[in-house]
Amino acid sequence: MDYKELLNLTEGLNQWETKPLFGLESLYFADGPHGLRKQLSNEDPFGKSSSYTATSFPTASLTSCSFDKNLLEEMGAALALEAKALNVHVLLGPGINIKRSPLCGRNFEYFSEDPLLAGKLAAAYIRGVQNNGVGVSVKHFFANNQEQYRYTVNTVIDKRAMREIYLKPFEIAVRENPATIMTSYNRVNGFYVNSHRILHKVLREQWGYDGVLISDWGATINKYESIVSSHDLEMPSSNGFYNSFVENRLHHTEIQKNLIETKRRIENLIKKYRHNYEVSVDFEKQHEIARHIARESIVLLKNENVLPLSKDEKILITGPFIKDFRYQGAGSSEINPYRVDQIIDVASNFSSNIIVDENINLAKEVDKVVVTIGLPKEFEAEGFDRDDINIPLEQIKLVEEIYKINQNIILVALGGGVMDLSVDKKAKGVLLASLSGGAGALAILDILFGYPPSGRLSETYPHKLSDSNIQISKTDLNVYYDESIYVGYRYYDTFDIPVKYPFGYGLGYTEFKYSNLSCELKYDDLIINFDIENIGKIDSKEVIQIYIASPKTNVYKPKKELRSFDKVFLKAGEKKSLTYKIPTNDLRYYDIYQDIYNLEDGIYKVYISKDVSNHILICEVYIPGVFKNHPHTSYLNEEYDVSDFDKIYHLVLPVKRPKLKRPYNLNSTLEDLENTLTGKMLARTILKIATKELKDLPENLQNSTKRMLKTTPLRLLANYGGDAFNFQMALGIVDIANLKILKGVRKLRAK
């Protein structure tokens, strides 16, 4: 067996393809959680050369609000069609990281703060893509919940939160046998995920995952440890740099065994998904599918008898997004859209009484005013986190000025992250459209003019940022997840923190009546039955939300948790009987003292709810289980108290912000180098070269990009630097920073 050739197989051919070794053809990867981004050049990681035309579908921040598994499967199938047309074999999505903080700059790409919702929707997406002949890459495994220091941050997390919150979506997704899983940049409890033994222990052994593990682009650090941990594929190519550290250890039995397994997994992946299809794409049809997905997901947050609009009413539509519609996020998922509808261009299709204009004085002449508000593109992107959840002040002033003229205001909020919507007190109607894709303008107008809204919030909207228990530090390299399981509504609901709009919230244009709830335990399943009736005059869909509260014991836990959800359609006047089965295994908690899951003995409360705070029907059922007498910690207190984090973490807590000095290495960042005089001069020079093309960007984006570059390890700069900055040069910089000046200069000259 040629183990060096096996080792070569573990590295990409270029930015997007695998190596054609052992008679295997290359496999092509492309970004695309919500639209295909196949670059025109195989050597281009950033899209400078642009990408092929693709349909812009709504982002996960909106599709998750559908609570509709069938809809996500439909979207997956539509994405697979476009992938096949461009001979893309694996789509780099879905992104299922938990929305731990409302500030994460990449939240638009993720589903939810709730692991069940994120996992189940991801599973449906995977089925849709893979049942149509294209593989997926579920990302980013795992506990990758902020962009600040994303390449080097250490997530400090207790085992219970790890299992119940951050691993849970991946555990659910793995049941669909995703083609690949992408490992993240960050560390977890001191070890980089790319080479973390959890890959073998949990993914391979406990969950039985036999697909290919690929690195996030440039996430490889210790190739030997990665291989030993059952990691398969380094992307993109580092031109053999990381492999060179393994070549003299190829005689190790553990390396040989894992390389053989990697070859088998990659070979199976290629055999299953390496097909060239003769298909064409009807982009108009795809655009209509995107429109359908958006309108099934848009959330009606407020309606004081102003919606739906009538074609007989005179309407003004205004605001900053009427000509420049906000439809997608920025970063690796940014696509070259086939079509983006602008409100100013399509509004007349819905009524001849619509004026689309920035002149707010026209509000005097109309019955109602629709105002687009939200987050400008430069406010949120991959690579940096937000400082606040505010919308621009000029938008608030705009609404206030219109209110002086006309009080019949309907706000349409655009943006991929949670926003402070306190301006809604000046409005009678509020529609959340998030980032709704290229057909989003049409979908919004569909809802405004009568298409029944059925979206529900997949994350909590607090009154203000300070109400959130989780902020993102600008300085911490070791980030304490000391909230443990109290993420999102698990915090707000448990500790009775008032919020603007709770998780699961959303209004419609009709009314539903729930009745006849019964709950019973049959063997190892909780069976829940109830009736639902559409008592309104409009055919519509309703989101079913089932929350369950576990017995109150000395095991800390949320007040209640989402345990099942569904979406059902009922015609006006129609009544249905529904049955849901929840395995009692799904009600277990992870015992940090025994390292196992336990089902507690006692009375469980079942809530059939409109949202996490509004319950329609309640029943109780006894479930036999175990009783554990856990030590008392602050997490059992009635008021939120994380002072005992060290007691549930069970390891020595690292210093939050260690000062990193010599000796430097390839994992050092420009920010680290600045801790010494020599390093400061080197960092300043590199930063000046790297940012010379930023002058045309808005000032805040320039600053954010510089900040991101300063926190990027030298190894990643080399991975992406091409001829301008390669690994040899990076090693030279490291030597100079470590005061090995001559040695470093020789490496720089030998580039």
C-alpha positions in Angstrom: 0.0 0.0 0.0 1.4 3.4 -1.0 0.6 5.4 2.1 2.1 8.6 0.7 -0.4 8.4 -2.1 -3.1 7.8 0.5 -1.9 10.9 2.3 -2.1 13.0 -0.9 -5.7 12.0 -1.2 -6.5 13.8 2.1 -5.7 17.2 0.5 -7.8 19.1 -2.0 -6.6 19.5 -5.6 -7.3 23.2 -5.5 -9.9 25.5 -3.9 -12.9 23.4 -4.8 -11.9 19.9 -6.0 -10.6 16.7 -4.6 -7.5 15.0 -6.1 -8.1 12.4 -8.9 -6.0 9.6 -7.4 -6.4 5.8 -7.3 -8.5 6.0 -10.5 -11.0 8.2 -8.8 -12.4 11.3 -10.5 -12.4 14.7 -8.8 -15.3 15.7 -6.7 -16.5 19.4 -7.0 -17.6 21.4 -3.9 -19.4 24.7 -4.0 -21.0 27.1 -1.5 -24.7 27.3 -1.4 -26.8 27.1 1.8 -29.4 29.3 0.1 -28.1 29.6 -3.5 -25.3 28.0 -5.6 -22.0 29.9 -5.7 -19.8 28.1 -8.1 -16.8 30.2 -8.9 -15.7 30.9 -12.5 -12.1 29.9 -11.4 -11.1 26.8 -9.4 -8.3 28.8 -7.8 -10.6 31.6 -6.5 -11.8 31.2 -2.9 -13.3 34.7 -2.5 -15.4 35.3 -5.6 -13.2 38.0 -7.1 -13.7 36.3 -10.5 -17.5 36.2 -9.8 -19.6 33.1 -10.0 -22.1 31.4 -12.2 -25.7 32.7 -12.2 -27.9 31.1 -9.6 -31.3 31.5 -7.9 -31.3 33.5 -4.7 -33.4 31.6 -2.2 -34.3 33.0 1.3 -31.6 32.6 3.9 -31.9 30.2 6.9 -32.8 33.1 9.1 -36.1 33.2 7.2 -36.7 29.6 6.1 -36.4 28.5 9.7 -39.4 30.7 10.5 -41.5 28.5 8.3 -41.3 25.7 10.8 -42.0 23.6 7.7 -40.0 20.5 7.0 -41.7 19.9 3.7 -40.8 23.4 2.5 -37.1 22.9 3.4 -37.1 19.6 1.5 -38.6 21.4 -1.5 -35.8 24.0 -1.3 -33.2 21.3 -1.1 -34.5 19.7 -4.3 -34.4 23.1 -6.1 -30.8 23.7 -5.0 -29.8 20.2 -6.1 -31.2 20.9 -9.6 -28.9 23.9 -10.0 -25.9 22.0 -8.6 -26.4 19.2 -11.1 -26.7 21.7 -14.0 -23.2 23.0 -13.1 -21.7 19.6 -12.2 -21.4 20.5 -8.5 -21.3 17.3 -6.6 -21.4 18.5 -3.0 -23.2 21.6 -1.7 -21.6 23.3 1.2 -24.6 23.6 3.5 -26.8 23.7 5.5 -25.3 25.8 8.4 -26.8 24.6 11.6 -24.9 26.4 14.3 -27.0 27.6 17.3 -27.8 31.3 17.4 -26.2 31.7 20.9 -26.1 35.5 20.7 -28.1 37.9 18.6 -24.8 39.6 17.7 -23.2 36.9 15.6 -22.5 38.3 12.1 -23.3 35.1 10.4 -26.7 34.4 12.1 -28.5 34.9 8.8 -26.9 31.6 7.6 -28.1 29.6 10.6 -31.6 28.3 11.5 -32.3 28.9 15.2 -31.5 29.3 18.8 -33.3 25.9 19.3 -31.5 22.7 18.6 -34.6 20.6 17.7 -35.8 23.2 15.2 -32.4 23.6 13.6 -31.8 19.9 13.4 -35.1 18.9 12.0 -35.1 21.6 9.3 -31.6 20.7 8.4 -32.6 17.0 8.1 -35.3 18.0 5.7 -32.9 20.2 3.7 -30.5 17.2 3.5 -33.2 14.9 2.2 -34.2 17.4 -0.4 -30.7 17.8 -1.8 -29.4 14.2 -1.4 -32.5 12.5 -2.7 -31.9 14.4 -5.9 -28.3 13.1 -6.4 -26.2 15.9 -4.8 -24.3 15.6 -1.5 -24.4 18.2 1.3 -21.8 19.4 3.8 -23.4 20.1 7.2 -21.5 22.9 8.9 -19.8 24.0 11.1 -19.1 21.2 13.5 -19.3 22.5 16.3 -19.8 25.2 19.0 -18.9 27.8 16.3 -21.2 30.6 17.4 -19.3 33.9 16.8 -17.2 35.5 14.1 -14.9 37.4 16.6 -11.6 35.5 16.8 -13.4 32.7 14.8 -10.1 31.1 13.7 -8.6 30.8 17.1 -11.3 31.2 19.7 -11.6 28.5 22.4 -15.2 27.6 23.3 -15.2 26.8 27.0 -18.3 24.7 27.5 -19.8 22.2 29.9 -20.7 18.7 28.8 -24.5 19.2 29.2 -24.7 22.3 27.1 -22.4 20.6 24.6 -24.7 17.6 24.2 -28.1 19.2 24.6 -27.6 22.4 22.7 -24.6 22.5 20.4 -24.2 18.9 19.3 -27.9 18.1 19.2 -28.7 19.7 15.7 -25.8 17.7 14.3 -26.9 14.5 16.0 -30.4 14.9 14.3 -28.8 15.7 10.9 -26.5 12.7 11.0 -29.5 10.4 10.9 -30.0 11.5 7.3 -26.4 10.3 6.5 -25.1 13.6 5.1 -22.4 13.1 2.4 -19.9 15.3 4.4 -19.7 17.2 7.7 -17.5 20.3 7.8 -15.4 20.8 10.9 -15.1 24.4 12.2 -12.1 26.7 12.8 -12.5 27.1 16.6 -11.3 25.1 19.6 -13.5 23.4 22.1 -12.2 23.1 25.6 -8.7 23.6 24.4 -8.5 21.5 21.3 -9.1 22.5 17.7 -12.2 20.7 16.4 -10.4 19.7 13.2 -8.3 17.3 15.3 -10.6 16.9 18.3 -11.0 13.3 19.5 -14.7 14.0 19.7 -14.8 13.4 16.0 -14.0 9.7 16.5 -15.7 9.2 19.9 -19.0 10.9 19.2 -19.4 11.2 15.4 -18.0 7.9 14.4 -18.5 5.6 17.4 -21.6 6.9 19.2 -23.6 8.3 16.2 -22.3 5.8 13.6 -21.4 8.4 11.0 -19.5 7.0 8.1 -19.4 10.0 5.8 -16.5 12.2 4.9 -15.2 14.9 7.4 -13.9 17.9 5.6 -12.2 21.0 7.1 -13.6 24.4 6.8 -11.5 26.2 4.3 -8.1 26.6 5.9 -9.1 25.1 9.2 -6.4 22.4 9.2 -3.6 22.9 11.8 -2.2 19.6 13.0 -2.6 17.1 10.1 -1.3 14.1 12.1 -3.8 14.6 14.9 -6.6 15.2 12.3 -6.0 11.9 10.6 -5.8 10.1 14.0 -9.1 11.7 14.9 -10.7 10.2 11.8 -10.8 13.5 9.9 -10.6 12.9 6.1 -10.1 15.8 3.9 -8.2 19.1 4.1 -9.7 21.9 2.1 -8.4 23.7 0.1 -5.0 22.5 -1.0 -2.1 23.8 1.0 0.2 22.4 -1.8 1.4 19.6 0.5 2.5 21.9 3.4 0.5 20.1 6.2 1.1 16.7 4.6 4.9 17.3 4.9 4.6 17.0 8.7 3.0 13.6 8.4 5.3 12.0 5.7 7.9 10.8 8.2 5.3 9.2 10.4 3.5 7.1 7.8 4.9 4.0 9.4 2.7 4.6 12.4 0.0 1.9 12.5 -2.8 4.3 13.6 -2.0 6.6 10.7 -2.0 3.8 8.2 -5.3 2.4 9.5 -7.0 5.8 9.4 -5.7 6.6 5.9 -7.1 3.4 4.6 -10.5 4.2 6.2 -10.3 7.8 4.7 -9.7 6.3 1.2 -12.8 4.1 1.6 -15.0 6.9 2.7 -13.8 9.3 -0.1 -14.2 6.5 -2.6 -17.8 5.8 -1.4 -18.6 9.6 -1.6 -17.3 9.8 -5.2 -19.2 6.7 -6.3 -22.4 8.0 -4.9 -22.3 11.6 -6.0 -19.7 12.0 -8.8 -22.2 12.1 -11.7 -22.5 14.5 -14.5 -26.1 15.2 -15.3 -27.5 16.6 -18.5 -30.1 18.9 -17.0 -31.2 22.5 -17.6 -32.5 25.0 -15.2 -35.7 27.0 -15.7 -34.7 30.1 -13.7 -38.2 31.6 -13.9 -39.6 28.5 -12.3 -36.9 28.5 -9.7 -37.6 32.1 -8.9 -41.2 31.2 -8.3 -40.2 28.4 -5.9 -38.0 31.0 -4.0 -41.0 33.3 -3.9 -43.2 30.5 -2.5 -40.6 29.6 0.2 -40.3 33.2 1.2 -44.0 33.9 1.7 -44.4 30.6 3.6 -41.8 31.9 6.0 -42.5 35.6 6.5 -43.7 36.5 10.0 -46.5 38.8 10.8 -45.6 40.4 14.1 -48.3 43.0 14.6 -51.6 43.7 13.0 -54.0 46.3 14.4 -56.6 45.9 11.6 -54.4 47.3 8.9 -53.7 44.1 7.0 -54.3 42.7 4.5 -54.3 45.7 2.2 -57.1 46.3 -0.2 -56.6 47.2 -3.9 -59.1 50.0 -3.3 -56.8 51.7 -0.7 -54.2 54.3 -1.7 -50.8 53.0 -0.5 -47.4 54.6 -0.2 -44.4 52.3 0.0 -41.2 54.0 1.1 -38.0 53.5 3.0 -34.4 52.7 2.2 -35.0 49.4 0.5 -37.6 50.2 -2.1 -34.9 50.5 -4.9 -32.1 48.5 -3.3 -33.8 45.4 -1.8 -31.9 43.6 0.9 -32.2 39.9 0.0 -29.0 38.0 1.0 -26.1 38.0 3.5 -22.4 38.8 2.8 -19.6 36.3 2.8 -19.0 32.9 1.4 -22.7 32.4 0.8 -23.1 35.5 -1.4 -24.2 34.5 -4.8 -24.6 36.0 -8.3 -28.4 36.1 -8.5 -30.4 35.4 -11.6 -32.9 38.0 -10.6 -33.6 40.3 -7.7 -37.0 42.0 -7.8 -37.1 45.6 -6.6 -40.2 46.8 -4.8 -40.3 49.9 -7.0 -40.5 47.7 -10.1 -43.1 45.1 -9.0 -45.5 46.9 -6.7 -47.8 48.1 -9.6 -48.5 44.4 -10.3 -50.6 44.2 -7.1 -52.5 47.5 -7.3 -52.9 50.6 -9.4 -53.2 52.6 -6.2 -49.7 52.1 -5.0 -47.1 54.9 -5.0 -43.5 53.8 -4.4 -41.4 56.8 -3.6 -38.9 58.2 -1.0 -40.9 61.4 -0.7 -42.7 61.0 2.7 -44.9 64.0 2.1 -46.9 61.8 -0.1 -48.1 60.1 3.1 -50.7 62.9 3.3 -52.4 61.7 0.2 -52.7 57.9 1.0 -54.7 55.7 3.3 -51.7 53.6 4.6 -47.9 53.8 4.5 -45.6 50.8 4.2 -42.1 51.6 5.4 -39.2 49.3 4.7 -36.7 49.3 7.6 -33.9 47.0 8.7 -30.2 46.3 8.6 -28.1 47.6 5.7 -25.7 45.1 4.1 -22.6 46.5 5.8 -24.2 45.9 9.3 -23.9 42.1 9.2 -21.6 39.7 7.4 -19.4 36.6 7.7 -16.2 37.5 9.4 -17.3 40.0 12.0 -20.0 40.4 14.7 -22.3 43.3 15.3 -21.9 45.7 18.2 -25.6 46.1 18.8 -29.0 45.2 17.4 -30.0 48.7 16.4 -31.4 49.7 13.1 -29.9 53.0 11.7 -31.1 56.1 13.5 -32.2 57.7 10.3 -34.7 54.9 9.8 -36.3 55.6 13.2 -36.5 59.3 12.4 -38.1 58.5 9.1 -40.9 56.5 10.8 -41.4 59.2 13.3 -41.7 61.9 10.6 -44.2 59.8 8.7 -46.2 59.2 11.9 -46.7 62.9 12.2 -48.5 62.8 8.8 -50.2 59.4 8.7 -50.5 57.0 11.6 -51.6 54.0 9.5 -48.0 52.7 9.2 -46.9 49.1 8.4 -43.3 48.3 8.9 -41.5 45.7 6.8 -38.2 44.7 8.5 -35.3 43.3 6.4 -32.1 41.9 7.8 -30.5 38.6 8.8 -30.2 39.2 12.5 -32.3 40.2 15.4 -33.2 43.9 15.5 -34.4 46.3 18.1 -37.9 46.9 16.8 -39.0 49.3 19.5 -40.0 51.7 16.7 -43.0 49.4 16.2 -44.9 51.5 18.7 -45.3 54.0 15.8 -46.8 51.2 13.6 -50.1 49.4 13.4 -48.6 46.5 11.4 -45.2 44.8 11.4 -43.9 42.2 8.9 -40.6 40.4 9.4 -39.1 39.4 6.0 -35.5 38.8 7.1 -33.4 38.1 4.0 -36.0 36.7 1.7 -34.0 36.1 -1.5 -34.3 37.4 -5.0 -38.1 37.0 -5.1 -38.6 38.5 -1.6 -40.2 41.7 -2.8 -42.9 39.7 -4.5 -43.4 37.5 -1.4 -43.8 40.6 0.8 -46.4 42.1 -1.4 -48.2 38.8 -1.6 -48.5 38.8 2.2 -49.4 42.5 2.3 -52.2 41.9 -0.2 -53.8 38.9 1.4 -51.7 35.7 1.1 -52.1 34.2 4.6 -48.9 34.6 6.7 -47.9 31.5 8.7 -44.3 32.1 9.7 -43.2 32.0 13.4 -40.1 33.4 15.0 -37.2 30.9 15.1 -35.4 33.1 17.6 -36.3 35.5 20.4 -36.6 39.2 19.8 -35.6 41.0 23.1 -36.7 44.5 23.9 -33.0 45.6 23.9 -29.6 44.0 23.7 -29.0 44.4 27.4 -31.9 42.0 28.1 -29.8 39.2 26.5 -27.7 37.1 28.8 -25.1 36.5 26.1 -22.9 39.3 24.7 -19.9 38.7 22.5 -16.6 39.9 23.9 -14.2 41.8 21.7 -11.2 40.6 23.8 -11.8 37.1 25.1 -9.8 34.3 23.4 -11.3 31.7 25.8 -15.0 32.3 25.7 -17.0 31.0 28.7 -20.3 29.5 27.7 -21.2 29.9 31.3 -24.9 30.2 30.5 -24.8 26.5 30.0 -28.2 25.3 28.6 -29.8 28.7 29.1 -29.6 29.9 25.5 -32.4 31.9 23.8 -35.9 31.2 25.1 -34.4 28.7 27.5 -33.1 31.8 29.3 -35.9 34.3 28.8 -38.7 31.9 29.6 -37.1 30.2 32.6 -36.1 33.4 34.3 -39.2 35.4 33.3 -37.4 38.0 31.3 -39.9 40.1 29.3 -39.2 40.1 25.5 -40.5 42.0 22.6 -41.5 39.0 20.6 -41.1 35.5 22.0 -39.7 32.4 20.3 -42.4 30.8 18.1 -44.5 34.0 17.9 -46.4 35.0 14.7 -49.8 36.1 13.7 -52.1 35.2 10.8 -55.2 36.3 8.9 -57.4 33.7 10.4 -58.1 32.0 13.7 -57.6 28.4 14.9 -59.4 26.6 17.8 -57.6 23.8 19.7 -59.5 21.2 21.7 -59.7 17.7 23.2 -56.1 17.3 24.3 -55.1 13.9 25.6 -51.6 12.6 26.6 -50.7 9.0 27.3 -47.6 6.9 27.6 -47.4 3.9 25.4 -44.3 1.8 26.0 -41.4 4.3 25.3 -43.5 6.9 23.5 -45.5 9.9 24.7 -48.7 10.0 22.5 -50.4 13.4 22.2 -53.8 13.9 20.5 -55.8 17.0 20.0 -58.2 18.6 17.5 -57.6 21.8 15.6 -60.2 23.8 13.6 -59.9 26.8 11.3 -62.7 29.0 12.6 -61.9 31.9 10.4 -62.8 32.7 6.8 -59.5 32.2 5.1 -57.7 28.9 4.2 -54.4 29.0 6.0 -51.6 27.0 7.6 -50.9 26.8 11.3 -47.7 26.0 13.1 -48.1 23.3 15.8 -45.7 23.8 18.7 -45.5 21.3 21.5 -43.4 22.2 24.5 -42.7 19.9 27.5 -41.7 20.8 31.0 -39.7 18.1 32.9 -40.3 17.4 36.6 -38.9 20.0 39.0 -36.0 18.3 40.8 -32.5 19.3 41.8 -31.3 18.9 38.2 -31.3 22.4 36.7 -33.3 22.7 33.5 -35.3 25.2 31.4 -38.9 25.9 32.3 -39.9 24.1 29.1 -38.5 23.0 25.8 -39.7 22.6 22.2 -40.1 18.9 21.7 -42.2 18.7 18.5 -43.4 20.9 15.8 -45.4 20.7 12.6 -47.2 22.8 10.0 -50.7 21.9 8.9 -53.1 23.3 6.3 -56.8 23.8 7.0 -59.4 25.2 4.8 -61.8 27.7 6.4 -64.2 25.8 8.6 -62.1 22.6 8.4 -61.4 20.5 11.5 -58.6 17.9 11.9 -57.6 15.5 14.6 -53.8 15.4 15.1 -51.5 12.8 16.7 -47.9 13.3 17.6 -45.5 10.7 19.1 -42.5 11.8 21.1 -40.0 9.1 22.2 -39.2 9.4 25.9 -35.6 9.2 25.0 -36.0 12.7 23.6 -37.0 14.0 27.0 -33.7 12.9 28.7 -31.1 15.3 30.0 -27.3 14.7 29.9 -25.9 13.9 33.3 -22.5 15.6 33.7 -21.7 13.5 36.7 -22.2 10.1 34.9 -21.6 11.1 31.3 -24.8 9.5 30.2 -28.4 10.5 29.3 -31.0 10.1 32.1 -34.8 10.2 31.9 -36.1 11.7 35.1 -39.0 10.1 37.0 -42.0 12.3 37.6 -44.9 14.3 36.2 -44.3 16.0 32.8 -46.4 18.9 31.6 -47.3 19.0 27.9 -48.1 22.5 26.4 -49.8 22.9 23.0 -48.8 26.5 22.3 -49.0 29.5 20.0 -45.5 30.4 21.1 -43.2 29.6 24.0 -45.2 32.1 26.2 -48.7 31.5 25.0 -50.2 28.1 25.8 -53.6 26.9 24.6 -53.9 23.4 26.0 -52.0 21.8 28.9 -52.0 18.2 30.1 -49.9 16.2 32.5 -48.5 12.7 32.3 -46.4 10.5 34.6 -43.3 9.0 33.1 -41.2 6.5 35.0 -37.5 7.1 35.1 -34.6 7.7 37.5 -34.1 10.1 40.3 -30.6 11.7 40.7 -29.5 13.7 43.7 -27.2 16.3 42.1 -25.1 18.8 44.1 -26.7 22.2 44.4 -25.3 24.9 42.1 -26.2 28.4 41.3 -28.0 27.2 38.1 -30.9 26.0 40.4 -31.5 29.5 41.7 -34.7 31.3 40.8 -32.7 34.2 39.5 -30.1 33.8 36.8 -26.7 33.0 38.4 -23.7 31.5 36.6 -21.3 31.9 39.5 -20.9 28.1 39.7 -19.7 27.6 36.1 -16.5 26.0 37.4 -18.5 23.4 39.3 -20.3 22.2 36.2 -17.4 22.6 33.8 -15.3 20.0 35.7 -12.0 21.3 34.3 -9.7 24.1 35.2 -11.0 27.3 33.6 -8.5 29.0 31.4 -7.8 32.7 31.6 -10.2 34.6 29.3 -7.6 36.8 27.7 -4.1 35.3 27.9 -1.3 37.6 26.5 0.3 35.8 23.7 4.0 36.5 23.3 7.1 34.7 22.0 7.7 32.2 20.8 5.4 32.8 17.9 4.2 30.2 15.4 2.1 29.8 12.3 -1.0 29.9 14.5 -0.1 33.4 15.8 -2.2 36.3 14.5 -1.1 39.8 13.5 -2.7 40.9 16.7 -0.4 38.5 18.7 2.6 39.9 16.9 1.8 43.4 18.0 2.7 42.4 21.6 6.3 43.0 20.7 8.1 45.9 18.9 9.4 43.8 16.1 6.1 42.0 15.7 4.3 45.3 15.7 6.3 46.5 12.7 5.8 43.2 10.8 2.1 43.3 11.5 1.7 46.8 10.3 3.6 46.1 7.1 1.5 42.9 6.3 -1.7 44.7 7.1 -0.9 47.6 4.8 -0.3 45.2 1.9 -3.3 43.1 2.7 -5.8 46.0 2.9 -4.7 48.1 -0.1 -7.7 46.9 -2.1 -10.2 48.0 0.6 -10.3 51.7 -0.2 -13.6 51.4 -2.1 -15.5 49.8 0.8 -17.6 51.7 3.3 -15.6 52.8 6.3 -17.2 50.4 8.7 -16.5 47.5 6.4 -12.9 48.6 6.0 -12.5 48.6 9.8 -14.2 45.3 10.2 -12.1 43.7 7.5 -8.9 45.0 9.1 -10.1 43.7 12.4 -10.7 40.3 10.9 -7.3 40.3 9.2 -5.6 41.1 12.5 -7.2 38.1 14.1 -6.4 35.7 11.3 -3.5 33.3 11.9 -0.5 33.5 9.7 -1.2 29.9 8.5 -4.5 31.1 7.0 -3.1 34.2 5.4 -0.6 31.9 3.8 -3.3 29.4 2.7 -5.1 32.2 0.9 -2.2 34.4 0.0 -1.1 32.7 -3.2 2.2 33.9 -4.6 1.9 37.2 -2.6 2.2 35.5 0.8 2.9 31.7 1.0 3.8 29.3 3.8 7.5 29.8 3.3 7.1 33.6 3.8 4.9 33.0 6.8 7.6 30.9 8.4 10.0 33.7 7.7 7.8 36.2 9.4 7.6 33.8 12.4 11.4 33.6 12.6 11.8 37.4 12.4 9.1 37.9 15.1 11.1 35.4 17.3 14.2 37.5 16.7 15.8 34.9 14.3 16.3 37.7 11.9 18.8 36.2 9.4 17.0 32.9 9.2 13.7 34.6 8.6 15.1 36.9 5.9 16.6 33.9 4.0 13.1 32.3 4.0 11.5 35.5 2.7 14.1 35.7 -0.1 13.6 32.1 -1.0 9.9 32.6 -1.6 
